[in-house]
Amino acid sequence: MTVTLADVAARARVSPATVSRVLNGNYPVAASTRERVLRAVDDLDYVLNGPASSLAAATSDLVGILVNDIADPFFGIMAGAAQTEIGGPGDGSGRAGGEKLAVICNTGGSPERELTYLTLLQRQRAAAVVLTGGAVEDPGHQAAISAKLAKLADAGTRVVLCGRPPLPDSEAVVAALAFDNRGGGRRLTEHLLSLGHRRIGYVAGPLERTTTRHRLEGHRDAMRAAGLGDGAGAGEQERLTVHGPYDRRSGYDATLELLRREPEVTAIVAANDTVALGASAAIRDRGLRIPEDVSVAGFDDLPFSVDAVPALTTVRLPLFEAGARAGRLAMGKEAPPPGGIATIAAELMVRGSTAPPRK
């Protein structure tokens, strides 16, 4: 005979409404009551009818986490941390009690794929959506994203941005956790300038990404403050900047191009740590030493950066902490920041890959 919600309520000596609150996790319930309900669920082997409950409720048990590339540690760390918070208390009991099913949606950096996943999550009445990483700077796409998120929010979906700047004129987002990419980029270049570097090459990310623009703006702010980015210096900065994907191959090819354009370059700033690895390989293949001949710096402080040889000077973003916070916000476990926007600080990590240029 099929066990019903009423059977669980009778076994736990509570009302059916209380059982529903415990299983859906959408209302505070006393710990002792919650324990009785979960014990009754276990004893009776009760299985919640997910599709039926999602029809009765505004949302389902599904949470979508959108990433550009799950193989990239930048996204993998944030997604994993968010999933841990979304998945519930993780007490090892194997019991269901308000947890959600987190699904990773890998867009491959495609704006069209991003919209497709949001549409699919809307059809599934997702309880929450977490969008990670930089946004595409295209007015048409931004308008389409804003409209899609508004529909999700109207249906009861909680929308959180993680590592992405807030959307203009969007009230659909519960919270936007934005990294201080501009400040981090500025401090990284200031570090190289303080060592005496003046001919600095920059391997930037894709032109259309907010992360690319903000990090490059920080770099150029520092160069202008040092008197190297105005007038003729502005053209020089353009000449010493090469754009490409956020991958190792891009770092390798772009660095070879920078060394061709300016053989006397003394430092390379990379868009992220993965790009920095490619830059380092190109420098070595040209018979140059790091940092004696050319200094190299990255961004993100991914786990491998400290194990590079020499260890990589970079900018640390608290990826795990940001992802976990995004998960809590998506689940309603944490109050949104004032105004719904929080800027997460970036920290300069000085290691062995940077040193003063040779005289």
Secondary structure, DSSP 8 states (H G I E B T S, - for coil): ----HHHHHHHHTS-HHHHHHHHHT-S---HHHHHHHHHHHHHHT----HHHHHHHSSS-SEEEEEES-TTSHHHHHHHHHHHHHHT----SS---SS--EEEEEE-TT-HHHHHHHHHHHHHTT-SEEEEES--B--HHHHHHHHHHHHHHHHTT-EEEEESS---TT---EEEEEEE-HHHHHHHHHHHHHHHT--SEEEEE--TTBHHHHHHHHHHHHHHHHTT-SSTHHHHHHHHTEEE--SSHHHHHHHHHHHHHH-TT--EEEESSHHHHHHHHHHHHHTT--TTTT-EEE-SB--GGGGGSSS--BEEE--HHHHHHHHHHHHHTSS---GGGEEEE--EEE--TT------
